[in-house]
Amino acid sequence: MRFTFSAISLLFILVVAMCAGVSAAQEKSTVLPDTREEAERLWEQAIAAKGGRERLYSINNLQLSVRDRVWWNLKRVPYEIEALYVFPKKFWEWSDQTGTIFGFGISMHNYEQDIHWYYLDHGKGPTVAPNQDVEIFKGALGIIINAQLDYLMETRWVKPIPVSVERGKVGGHAVDIVRTIVREYPKGEEQVSFALDRKTHLPRKVIYHTVSFGKEYSGGISLSDYVAINGIQMPGKFGRDRTTYQFNVDYNEQIFHQPPSREAGIYAWKN
C-alpha cells in the first residue's frame, strides 16, 4: 500500500530515505568516468522505449486508479485510490484507506487559481479545510512534478537534464542509474535518478535525493509490470499497487473550484 494522500505523498520519499539511508543504487554500484554524454544517450534511449517524446508531450492530464487490499492489524483491508493530475498545476485525489491509520481523505490543489482544499476522516468525524491554512500542504506542487517523473519521465513541463550515470542493480536486476537535475521544483533544482533496466531501458525505480546534515539520502518506489497505454509504457505495478491509467480524460472542472465532497463519490472527477 502506498502513501498517496497529500502531505503523506509529499513527505514519503524523505521519510523513507531518512529512516533507511538507502543508497542511490540500492545495491553496490560502479560510477562510470566522463559520463554526461553517456547519460544523455541512455536518457534518449529510455524516452524512446517509453513511447517517444512526441507521445509524452501530447499528455495534458493523467488519471490513475488503484483497487487493492493490504494486511492491517491481521486483517485484509481494502483500499481505493482515484487520482487526476491536470498538468502542470492541478491535482485531485480520493484515497479511501479506511480501517488503517491513514483513514479516508480527498485532496485538491489548483495552483492556477491558488485554491487548495483537503477532506480528512479518521473515524472521528470529517475535517474539511482550505489547505492555505496548513503550512505542510503548501508544497504539494511537488506531488504534481513527481507524478510526471514517476509515471512519464518527461513532459512538456518537466524536463530532467541527465548529468551522469553509474551501473548497479535494483531488485537483482542490472540497471543504468542516470542521475538528472530537475529545475522545475518550486524551491529550486533537485537531483533525481532513474534506474533504467539494461534490457528494456524502462525505469525500475525513480530515486529522489535529499541532503541532511551534510549526508545524502535517497529513496524511491519500485516500478514493474509495464503495459502499453496509447503507445506509452506505464508501470502496471507502482510499488505493490496494481495501477491502471488513462490519458487526456474528459473531466469535471468543478472539482478544482469547490471544497471536496465525500457524497460526490470516487468518480467525482468525471464530467
URHU-V910447 format. One record per residue. N is the residue number from 0. RES is the residue in one letter. PHI is phi in degrees with one decimal (999 if undefined). NEAR is the number of other C-alpha atoms within 8 Angstrom. Layout:
n->[N N]
res->[RES RES]
phi->[PHI PHI]
near->[NEAR NEAR]
This chain:
n->[0 1 2 3 4 5 6 7 8 9 10 11 12 13 14 15 16 17 18 19 20 21 22 23 24 25 26 27 28 29 30 31 32 33 34 35 36 37 38 39 40 41 42 43 44 45 46 47 48 49 50 51 52 53 54 55 56 57 58 59 60 61 62 63 64 65 66 67 68 69 70 71 72 73 74 75 76 77 78 79 80 81 82 83 84 85 86 87 88 89 90 91 92 93 94 95 96 97 98 99 100 101 102 103 104 105 106 107 108 109 110 111 112 113 114 115 116 117 118 119 120 121 122 123 124 125 126 127 128 129 130 131 132 133 134 135 136 137 138 139 140 141 142 143 144 145 146 147 148 149 150 151 152 153 154 155 156 157 158 159 160 161 162 163 164 165 166 167 168 169 170 171 172 173 174 175 176 177 178 179 180 181 182 183 184 185 186 187 188 189 190 191 192 193 194 195 196 197 198 199 200 201 202 203 204 205 206 207 208 209 210 211 212 213 214 215 216 217 218 219 220 221 222 223 224 225 226 227 228 229 230 231 232 233 234 235 236 237 238 239 240 241 242 243 244 245 246 247 248 249 250 251 252 253 254 255 256 257 258 259 260 261 262 263 264 265 266 267 268 269 270]
res->[M R F T F S A I S L L F I L V V A M C A G V S A A Q E K S T V L P D T R E E A E R L W E Q A I A A K G G R E R L Y S I N N L Q L S V R D R V W W N L K R V P Y E I E A L Y V F P K K F W E W S D Q T G T I F G F G I S M H N Y E Q D I H W Y Y L D H G K G P T V A P N Q D V E I F K G A L G I I I N A Q L D Y L M E T R W V K P I P V S V E R G K V G G H A V D I V R T I V R E Y P K G E E Q V S F A L D R K T H L P R K V I Y H T V S F G K E Y S G G I S L S D Y V A I N G I Q M P G K F G R D R T T Y Q F N V D Y N E Q I F H Q P P S R E A G I Y A W K N]
phi->[999 -100.2 -90.3 -108.0 -83.9 41.9 -59.9 -63.2 -59.0 -64.0 -97.5 -55.9 -61.2 -63.9 -64.0 -59.9 -65.3 -65.7 -77.1 -100.6 60.4 -73.8 -78.6 -59.4 -87.4 69.2 -137.3 -56.8 -131.8 -121.9 -79.4 -89.7 -75.5 48.8 -104.2 -61.6 -63.5 -67.3 -61.5 -65.0 -64.6 -66.0 -64.3 -63.1 -63.9 -68.1 -62.5 -64.9 -65.0 -66.0 143.6 100.1 -63.3 -61.4 -66.4 -62.1 -75.5 -83.2 -82.7 -101.5 -148.5 -132.0 -113.5 -133.0 -134.4 -130.9 -130.4 -152.5 -135.6 -138.9 -75.7 -147.4 53.0 65.8 -129.6 -87.4 -105.5 -74.9 -144.4 -132.7 -134.0 -134.2 -134.7 -133.6 -107.1 -107.3 -76.1 -100.7 -138.6 -133.7 -152.5 -133.5 -145.2 -107.0 -132.3 -103.7 -118.6 -57.0 99.3 -118.7 -62.8 -83.0 63.6 -115.1 -156.9 -128.8 -128.1 -139.7 -132.4 -127.0 -78.7 -69.1 -109.0 55.9 -113.9 -140.7 -137.7 -137.7 -129.6 -126.5 -147.4 -106.5 92.7 -115.3 100.3 -75.5 -120.6 -123.2 -153.2 -71.9 -66.6 -59.9 -83.4 -121.9 -57.9 -66.1 -83.4 -67.7 -90.9 -66.3 -58.1 -61.8 -63.3 -68.9 -66.8 -61.4 -61.4 -65.9 -72.5 -64.2 -96.6 -121.0 75.7 -148.8 -136.9 -63.9 -103.6 -126.1 -131.7 -58.7 -107.4 -68.8 -125.0 -161.5 -147.0 -137.0 -101.9 -166.1 -135.6 -131.5 59.5 83.5 -99.6 -69.4 -136.7 -102.4 -98.0 -91.3 -89.3 -127.6 -109.0 -113.0 -95.8 -85.9 -66.3 -62.7 -101.0 108.2 -67.2 -133.9 -100.5 -133.2 -109.6 -121.6 -86.6 -95.4 -58.9 -73.0 -91.7 -93.0 68.2 -94.5 -65.6 -95.1 -164.9 -107.0 -114.0 -101.3 -106.2 -140.7 -114.5 -135.4 52.6 79.9 -119.2 -87.8 -120.3 -151.3 -165.0 -170.2 -116.7 -70.4 -124.1 -157.3 52.9 -65.0 -133.6 -86.9 -119.5 51.4 84.0 -110.8 -78.0 -121.1 -71.5 -65.2 -122.2 -112.2 66.4 -96.0 -83.9 -75.7 -126.2 -117.1 -137.0 -139.8 -114.1 49.5 -78.7 -80.4 -130.0 -84.5 -60.4 -65.5 -64.7 -97.5 -131.3 -144.6 -58.8 -68.8 -132.2 -67.6 -64.1 -69.3 90.2 -67.3 -103.2 -60.5 -70.2 -73.7 -78.5]
near->[7 6 7 7 12 10 9 9 11 11 8 9 12 11 8 10 12 9 6 6 10 9 9 10 12 8 8 7 9 7 7 8 4 7 10 10 9 10 14 10 8 10 10 8 9 12 12 9 11 11 11 10 10 6 10 13 10 6 10 9 11 13 12 12 11 12 10 9 9 10 8 9 4 5 7 8 11 9 13 12 12 13 11 12 12 10 9 7 11 14 13 14 12 13 13 10 13 10 7 8 7 7 13 11 12 15 15 15 15 13 10 7 5 7 13 12 14 15 13 11 11 11 6 5 6 9 8 10 8 11 11 10 6 8 7 6 10 9 8 11 12 10 10 14 12 8 10 12 11 8 8 11 9 14 12 7 8 11 10 10 7 12 13 13 14 11 13 13 13 13 4 5 7 10 12 13 13 16 13 13 12 13 9 10 11 7 4 7 9 9 11 12 13 14 15 15 13 8 4 7 11 9 11 12 12 14 13 11 13 9 8 7 4 5 6 8 15 16 15 9 9 9 13 10 7 10 9 8 9 4 7 12 11 12 12 12 12 12 10 7 10 10 12 8 10 9 9 8 8 6 7 9 8 6 12 11 8 6 9 12 8 7 4 7 7 8 7 9 11 7 7]
